[in-house]
Amino acid sequence: MRRRFAAGILAVFALAVLTTAADDFWVHKDWKTWTAADCKKILDDSPWAKRVLKENATDVTHVPSAAQGATIDKSAAGLNQGAGEINYVVQIRSAEPMRHALIRQQQIDKGYDKMSDADKKAFDAQMEQLYNPPGDPIMIHVRYYGNRPQLTTFLNNAWDSLPADTVPADLVLLPAGGGKVIPLTYVQDAGGGPEFDITFPRTALAPGIKSFKLQIPNPALGDFGSSKVMAEFKTDKMAVDGKAAF
């Protein structure tokens, strides 16, 4: 009986080790061999990617149009289907695993392994420029969307209406222990897509910090009042080679 019990404990322990290893594949698997699924895992569901939700328990009524600030008929817009949801997906793109996932994803998409040496060299230079900018800032990418297409459109119009070269008020980094850090840069997607990029000075996060939050000012939109949503990151989960990667 004791032998069976001991064998069972060992089996559970072995399974836990294997599960942890599978979840943390970025620790032991060369990023140049990552699959498309590996990249997606890093980009969407990892210590460096968080999704935060803002929910309105009522119907999304009286959503303003982009230009006039008028209201629309919710039935015509397809917005009378229950509670409205606004999602923000936050990626710490300066973190090494995230950079590797972005680069590897493009390698897969563009057939890097079959490129000529010259094409590989040009590709590598382009990736270096994109994901290793001067000054080594903390790079954060934010994508947002609603649970219905029209809601996404109106949300995007609200964000896209900001004047050029303007950093949204209350879009700040909040280190654990206090303080508020404003972005170095804020860039809305050039193609008008529902996303933007921001950077912060690396000195904003002290060595050994336990956590930090990105505060996002969700704009007032119909039944959604203006509010602040928080994406929190725990640095003990972000360790690579024993050091927090961000």
Backbone torsions as a table, in degrees:
resi	resn	phi	psi	omega
1	MET	NA	-44.1	179.7
2	ARG	-63.1	-37.8	-179.4
3	ARG	-64.6	-41.9	178.8
4	ARG	-63.7	-40.6	179.8
5	PHE	-64.1	-45.1	179.8
6	ALA	-63.6	-40.5	179.0
7	ALA	-63.8	-38.1	179.0
8	GLY	-65.3	-42.3	178.1
9	ILE	-61.6	-43.9	179.6
10	LEU	-63.0	-39.2	-179.7
11	ALA	-65.0	-42.7	178.4
12	VAL	-63.4	-43.3	179.7
13	PHE	-62.6	-43.9	179.6
14	ALA	-62.5	-41.4	179.0
15	LEU	-63.5	-40.6	179.2
16	ALA	-63.1	-41.2	178.8
17	VAL	-63.5	-45.2	179.9
18	LEU	-64.0	-39.8	179.8
19	THR	-64.4	-44.5	178.6
20	THR	-62.1	-42.5	179.8
21	ALA	-63.0	-39.8	-179.8
22	ALA	-67.5	-40.6	179.9
23	ASP	-66.2	-36.5	-177.2
24	ASP	-103.4	44.3	-176.5
25	PHE	-59.6	-25.8	-178.5
26	TRP	-65.9	-15.7	-179.7
27	VAL	-78.4	-39.0	-171.2
28	HIS	-115.9	-6.4	-177.0
29	LYS	-108.2	126.9	179.6
30	ASP	-57.1	125.5	-174.6
31	TRP	-62.0	-24.1	179.6
32	LYS	-72.3	-7.5	176.2
33	THR	-110.3	4.8	179.7
34	TRP	-61.7	143.7	176.1
35	THR	-87.8	173.1	176.0
36	ALA	-60.2	-36.9	179.1
37	ALA	-67.0	-38.0	176.2
38	ASP	-60.9	-45.2	-179.6
39	CYS	-61.9	-43.4	-179.8
40	LYS	-62.6	-38.7	178.7
41	LYS	-60.8	-46.0	179.4
42	ILE	-63.2	-45.2	-173.2
43	LEU	-72.7	-28.9	-172.7
44	ASP	-112.8	-26.9	-171.2
45	ASP	-149.1	74.5	-177.4
46	SER	-151.1	174.4	177.9
47	PRO	-61.3	-14.7	-178.1
48	TRP	-104.4	7.0	-179.8
49	ALA	-137.2	121.9	-178.7
50	LYS	-127.2	140.6	173.0
51	ARG	-111.7	126.3	177.4
52	VAL	-117.2	146.4	-171.9
53	LEU	-120.3	133.7	170.3
54	LYS	-114.4	119.0	-174.7
55	GLU	-117.8	140.4	174.1
56	ASN	-112.7	117.6	-173.1
57	ALA	-70.8	-13.5	179.5
58	THR	-101.1	173.6	174.7
59	ASP	-61.0	150.4	178.0
60	VAL	-84.5	89.3	-177.5
61	THR	-106.9	161.8	175.0
62	HIS	55.7	44.6	177.4
63	VAL	-76.2	125.1	-176.6
64	PRO	-71.6	148.1	173.3
65	SER	-76.9	162.1	-174.9
66	ALA	-67.8	-39.4	-170.1
67	ALA	-89.6	-49.9	-170.4
68	GLN	-96.0	-15.5	-175.4
69	GLY	75.4	13.3	179.6
70	ALA	-81.3	172.2	177.5
71	THR	-99.3	162.2	-179.9
72	ILE	-122.6	163.9	175.6
73	ASP	-76.3	119.9	-173.6
74	LYS	-66.5	-31.1	179.1
75	SER	-66.4	-42.8	179.7
76	ALA	-63.9	-34.0	-177.7
77	ALA	-85.7	-5.3	-179.5
78	GLY	72.8	31.6	-175.0
79	LEU	-106.5	8.3	-177.6
80	ASN	-101.6	42.7	-174.8
81	GLN	-110.7	30.1	178.8
82	GLY	104.7	-160.4	-174.5
83	ALA	-62.3	145.7	176.2
84	GLY	-93.9	146.8	179.3
85	GLU	-132.8	133.8	173.5
86	ILE	-117.3	127.2	-178.5
87	ASN	-113.3	140.6	172.0
88	TYR	-122.5	124.3	176.4
89	VAL	-106.6	118.2	-173.8
90	VAL	-111.3	125.5	179.9
91	GLN	-119.4	130.9	174.1
92	ILE	-87.4	89.5	-170.0
93	ARG	-78.8	-11.8	176.1
94	SER	-83.6	-11.4	176.9
95	ALA	-68.4	138.0	-174.8
96	GLU	-54.2	-48.7	179.7
97	PRO	-60.3	-37.3	179.3
98	MET	-67.7	-43.9	177.6
99	ARG	-59.9	-44.1	-179.4
100	HIS	-63.4	-39.2	179.1
101	ALA	-65.0	-41.4	179.3
102	LEU	-64.8	-43.2	-179.5
103	ILE	-68.3	-46.8	-178.4
104	ARG	-62.9	-37.8	177.9
105	GLN	-58.8	-43.1	178.8
106	GLN	-70.9	-34.3	175.1
107	GLN	-58.7	-45.2	-179.7
108	ILE	-65.0	-45.8	-177.5
109	ASP	-63.4	-35.6	-173.8
110	LYS	-100.1	4.4	178.1
111	GLY	66.6	46.9	-175.4
112	TYR	-56.1	-41.7	-175.2
113	ASP	-61.9	-21.7	-179.6
114	LYS	-101.6	3.6	-179.8
115	MET	-73.2	158.3	171.9
116	SER	-73.2	163.9	179.4
117	ASP	-59.3	-38.2	179.9
118	ALA	-65.8	-41.7	179.5
119	ASP	-68.1	-36.9	177.1
120	LYS	-63.6	-40.8	-179.7
121	LYS	-63.1	-42.5	179.1
122	ALA	-66.3	-41.3	179.2
123	PHE	-62.8	-46.2	-179.2
124	ASP	-60.9	-39.6	179.8
125	ALA	-65.6	-39.5	178.4
126	GLN	-64.8	-42.9	178.6
127	MET	-65.2	-38.2	178.2
128	GLU	-61.5	-41.8	179.9
129	GLN	-67.6	-38.5	-177.5
130	LEU	-71.6	-43.3	-168.5
131	TYR	-112.8	5.6	173.9
132	ASN	-135.8	65.3	-177.2
133	PRO	-70.3	160.5	178.6
134	PRO	-59.8	144.5	177.8
135	GLY	89.3	-8.5	177.8
136	ASP	49.0	57.0	178.9
137	PRO	-76.5	166.1	169.2
138	ILE	-80.4	117.9	-175.7
139	MET	-104.2	125.6	-179.2
140	ILE	-126.7	132.8	177.8
141	HIS	-112.8	135.0	-179.7
142	VAL	-125.1	127.5	174.2
143	ARG	-118.0	141.6	-177.5
144	TYR	-134.3	152.0	179.7
145	TYR	-163.5	155.8	175.2
146	GLY	-99.9	170.6	180.0
147	ASN	-81.0	0.4	172.4
148	ARG	-139.5	145.8	-174.6
149	PRO	-54.3	-41.8	-178.4
150	GLN	-64.2	-37.4	178.9
151	LEU	-65.0	-39.6	175.9
152	THR	-60.8	-42.3	-179.6
153	THR	-61.3	-48.1	-179.0
154	PHE	-67.0	-37.1	176.8
155	LEU	-63.6	-44.0	179.6
156	ASN	-64.1	-39.4	177.7
157	ASN	-60.8	-38.5	-179.7
158	ALA	-64.4	-45.2	179.5
159	TRP	-69.9	-38.3	-175.7
160	ASP	-74.7	-12.7	-178.1
161	SER	-80.6	-5.4	179.6
162	LEU	-64.9	140.5	177.9
163	PRO	-60.1	150.2	179.2
164	ALA	-59.4	147.1	178.7
165	ASP	62.1	27.1	178.9
166	THR	-112.1	131.0	174.3
167	VAL	-94.4	124.3	-178.5
168	PRO	-56.5	136.4	176.8
169	ALA	-61.6	140.3	177.2
170	ASP	72.9	6.9	170.6
171	LEU	-87.4	94.7	-170.4
172	VAL	-139.5	162.2	173.9
173	LEU	-99.0	134.1	-177.6
174	LEU	-119.0	97.6	177.8
175	PRO	-69.5	148.9	175.1
176	ALA	-60.2	140.4	-179.9
177	GLY	97.3	-6.5	176.8
178	GLY	112.7	166.8	-179.0
179	GLY	103.4	161.6	-178.8
180	LYS	-144.5	127.2	-175.5
181	VAL	-118.1	122.9	178.4
182	ILE	-85.2	153.5	-177.6
183	PRO	-66.9	150.1	169.0
184	LEU	-73.7	-42.3	-179.4
185	THR	-141.0	153.3	173.8
186	TYR	-140.6	122.7	-176.9
187	VAL	-133.1	115.9	174.3
188	GLN	-74.2	149.7	-178.9
189	ASP	-53.3	128.0	-176.2
190	ALA	-64.0	-27.6	-179.9
191	GLY	-88.1	5.4	179.3
192	GLY	82.8	12.0	-179.2
193	GLY	-74.8	164.9	-177.7
194	PRO	-80.5	66.5	-178.3
195	GLU	-163.1	159.8	175.6
196	PHE	-153.3	163.3	179.3
197	ASP	-121.2	141.0	176.5
198	ILE	-135.6	154.1	175.8
199	THR	-130.1	151.8	177.2
200	PHE	-133.1	153.5	176.4
201	PRO	-65.5	139.5	-178.2
202	ARG	-63.8	-27.3	178.9
203	THR	-67.8	-7.8	179.4
204	ALA	-65.7	-26.7	-178.7
205	LEU	-113.2	113.1	-177.0
206	ALA	-70.5	150.6	176.0
207	PRO	-56.9	136.6	178.7
208	GLY	83.3	5.0	179.5
209	ILE	-62.7	142.1	-173.9
210	LYS	-86.3	-31.8	-177.8
211	SER	-163.3	166.2	173.1
212	PHE	-155.6	160.7	-178.9
213	LYS	-128.2	147.4	166.8
214	LEU	-102.2	122.1	177.1
215	GLN	-94.9	123.9	-177.7
216	ILE	-115.4	123.5	177.8
217	PRO	-81.7	100.1	178.3
218	ASN	-71.0	123.7	-174.7
219	PRO	-70.6	153.7	173.7
220	ALA	-65.0	131.6	-176.3
221	LEU	-150.4	98.9	-179.1
222	GLY	59.3	-124.0	-179.5
223	ASP	-72.3	-12.9	175.7
224	PHE	-82.8	113.9	173.2
225	GLY	-76.6	160.3	176.1
226	SER	-61.7	143.1	-176.6
227	SER	-158.9	173.2	177.3
228	LYS	-117.5	128.0	176.1
229	VAL	-110.2	149.7	-174.0
230	MET	-121.4	130.3	171.1
231	ALA	-109.7	114.0	-175.8
232	GLU	-103.2	140.1	179.6
233	PHE	-124.4	130.1	178.7
234	LYS	-99.5	118.4	-172.7
235	THR	-70.2	-23.1	178.5
236	ASP	-68.0	-22.3	176.6
237	LYS	-85.3	-11.2	-173.4
238	MET	-102.9	16.6	-174.7
239	ALA	-73.5	136.6	172.0
240	VAL	-134.0	122.8	-175.4
241	ASP	54.9	39.7	175.3
242	GLY	78.1	7.6	-178.3
243	LYS	-133.8	137.5	-179.9
244	ALA	-62.7	130.7	-178.6
245	ALA	-107.7	116.4	174.7
246	PHE	-151.1	NA	NA
